[in-house]
Amino acid sequence: MQIIREERKSKLTQRFAGNFFQTFSNTLDKGGKDF
């Protein structure tokens, strides 16, 4: 059970990182003013 929980947490982390990276890339495309 512990392994499944860790795997789920890792997937959530990956999704969050992916969303953040996509937002960051979009911001850079617009000129990076938001960061």
Sine and cosine of phi, psi and omega as CSV:
sin_phi,cos_phi,sin_psi,cos_psi,sin_omega,cos_omega
0.00,0.00,-0.63,0.77,-0.02,-1.00
-0.87,0.50,-0.64,0.77,-0.04,-1.00
-0.89,0.45,-0.68,0.74,-0.01,-1.00
-0.89,0.46,-0.67,0.75,-0.01,-1.00
-0.89,0.46,-0.70,0.71,0.01,-1.00
-0.89,0.47,-0.64,0.77,-0.02,-1.00
-0.91,0.42,-0.66,0.75,0.00,-1.00
-0.90,0.43,-0.68,0.73,0.00,-1.00
-0.88,0.48,-0.66,0.76,-0.01,-1.00
-0.90,0.43,-0.63,0.78,0.02,-1.00
-0.91,0.41,-0.65,0.76,0.03,-1.00
-0.89,0.46,-0.68,0.73,0.01,-1.00
-0.89,0.47,-0.68,0.73,0.00,-1.00
-0.89,0.45,-0.66,0.76,-0.01,-1.00
-0.91,0.42,-0.67,0.74,0.00,-1.00
-0.89,0.46,-0.70,0.71,0.01,-1.00
-0.89,0.46,-0.64,0.77,0.02,-1.00
-0.89,0.46,-0.70,0.72,0.01,-1.00
-0.89,0.45,-0.69,0.73,-0.01,-1.00
-0.89,0.45,-0.70,0.71,-0.02,-1.00
-0.90,0.44,-0.62,0.78,0.01,-1.00
-0.91,0.41,-0.68,0.73,0.03,-1.00
-0.88,0.48,-0.68,0.73,0.00,-1.00
-0.88,0.48,-0.69,0.72,0.01,-1.00
-0.89,0.45,-0.68,0.73,0.01,-1.00
-0.88,0.48,-0.65,0.76,0.00,-1.00
-0.91,0.42,-0.65,0.76,0.03,-1.00
-0.89,0.45,-0.61,0.80,0.02,-1.00
-0.89,0.45,-0.53,0.85,-0.01,-1.00
-1.00,0.10,-0.06,1.00,0.04,-1.00
0.89,-0.46,-0.04,1.00,0.10,-0.99
0.95,0.31,0.43,0.90,-0.06,-1.00
-0.97,0.26,-0.45,0.89,-0.08,-1.00
-0.97,0.24,-0.36,0.93,-0.07,-1.00
-0.97,-0.23,0.00,0.00,0.00,0.00
